[in-house]
Amino acid sequence: MLLIMKQIKYFIVVIACVFSTASCTKLDEELFSTLDASEFYKTERECILAMGNAYAQMQYRGTSLWGLMGTETLATDEACCPVRTQGTYLNNNGLWVRLNQHNFVATMDPVGSSWEFCFNTISACNQVIYQIGESPAEFAKKPNMIAELKALRAFAYYTAIDLYGNIPVTLDFTDVSLPQQKTRAEVFAIVEKELLDNLSLLEEKPSADYYGRCTRPMAYAVLAKMYLNAEKWIGTPRYADAITMCNNIIQLNSYSLEPDYFKNFQVDNVSSKENIWVLPYDRKVGWGLQMHQYTLHPAQASVYNISSPIWNGMVASPDFYALYNSSDKRINSWMVGQQYDASGQPLKTSSGAPLVFTPSISGFQTAGELDGVRCKKWQFPTGLQTNQTMDNDWAFIRYADILLMKAEAIMRSNGGTPTQEAVDEVNKVRERAFGNTSNDYTTATLTLPELLNERGRELAWEGHRRQDLIRFGKWQDAWFGKPVTAATKELYPIPSTALLANSNLKQNTGY
């Protein structure tokens, strides 16, 4: 089974790369050439291949620092990319400092690239849905393929309303008019209906054939996320519905917490029982997951036999790293202290200083070369060449998040007070982290602020922190290097390229 899953993963990535040349198309141009269904969509296999067109759009921007890694992680309190006073470092003319300090502008690369992640995926889904529907090929799974693409499109719209609020919507590939901008509440209702209407047609159980593809548990999870954020997004609490969706996943008995937390992030993580929906990567094809470039120090290149540039950039913010207990196994997500080469010898910088990472950062604009702990949560592959991606599959949705979401929904539906059921769900995650029950929460110690901390420790750098901080009312707060910011910064500006391409769009307040 594991061998089959590896083969399926490779097949998915190859399909994505076949179509990936369209992913960088400008927003004011037609994203994909129009194919006559009679020319290509003649068989079930050709229809499956065409679906790669849609999945391809997520490959680069889904994990790029210039895409969702920037807007969902680096803009939060869990990470920073300080200006360093020595050595080489990732700076991009202050882009990452501005992002972390919430000095967002409509021309900022991560803002535009995250928009493209959403709307290139939507455009591709619209095209392939239409072409498969028009195909003369008749086969049993045809309605299921269309449902799968609608689920993927729904995820892209969900991401777009999370980041930008009011957005343009089009569900018809043949409609060539400029799409009208709809409110976040209107799009919420559209996405909810799309997912609910297609649940029965989505694959229910994880399998090799559906690895990395949209399934029913994936749709349940997206709905759970939407319902958990509904009070913030549309002003209507939907916590009971969030609990229902989480329970739908739990009751499948298809997923479980991996005994080893780090198995979910290994180079070869296709066998994880915890990862519900992943974005597959393979160094042989594709591009996107470059964690080694973002966080490692150049002196560590030899440890992993990496020939691609390493930028000494992203680190954990000091206050975020301080959230970890020394007995928490998840603290091993971070590199701290003296670093060593493959033979166990201490590493040094190019100037001969010991390569010792410190949790403290001397200043956001005046950091030392070794300030900040580096992320090793995702196992680094060896032998990566220039322009090669890491081989680890990226988990958009993990079972641990489902348990934590359920607990939060229970607490919020109970006035912020935990029930024993909520505590039990969180403690399942907690006990894995500590290896025992000695650090379990009780109904007296589990508070909403502490649940936010626990979500941070469990889901660090996985793309959930921005949404969590907004939902918990902490996004505007000051943190390391960032002053208090306005509530308008809860949404990113609509990119200037999108405004130029569509006269129906109105910029978000505050930009």
Buried (B, 14 or more C-beta within 10 A) or exposed (E): EEEEBBEBBBBBBBBBBBBBEBBEBEBEEEBBEEBEBEEBBEEBEBBBBBBBBBBBBBBBBBBBBBBBBBBBBBBBBBBBBBBBBBBBBBBBEEBBBBBBBBBBEBEBBBBBBBBBBBBBBBBBBBBBBBBBBBBEBEEEBBBBBBBBBBBBBBBBBBBBBBBBBBBBBBBEBEEEEEBEBBEBBBBBEBBBEBBEEBBEBBBEEBBBEBBBBBBBBBBBBBBBBBBBBBBBBBEEBBBEBBBBBBBBBBEBEBBEBBEEBBBBBBBBBBEBBBBBBBBBBBBEBBBBBBBBBBBBBBBBBEBBEBEBEBBBBBBBBBEBBEBBEEEBBBBEBBBBEEBEBEEEEEBBBEEEBEBBBBBEBBBBEEBBBBBBBBBBBBBBBEEBEEEBBBBBBBBBBBBBBBBBBBBBBBBBBEEEBBBEEBBBBBBBBBBBBBEEEEBBBEEEEBBBEEBBBBBBBBBBBBBBBBBBBBBBEBBBEEBBBBEEBEEBBBBBBBBBBBBEBBEEBEBBEEB
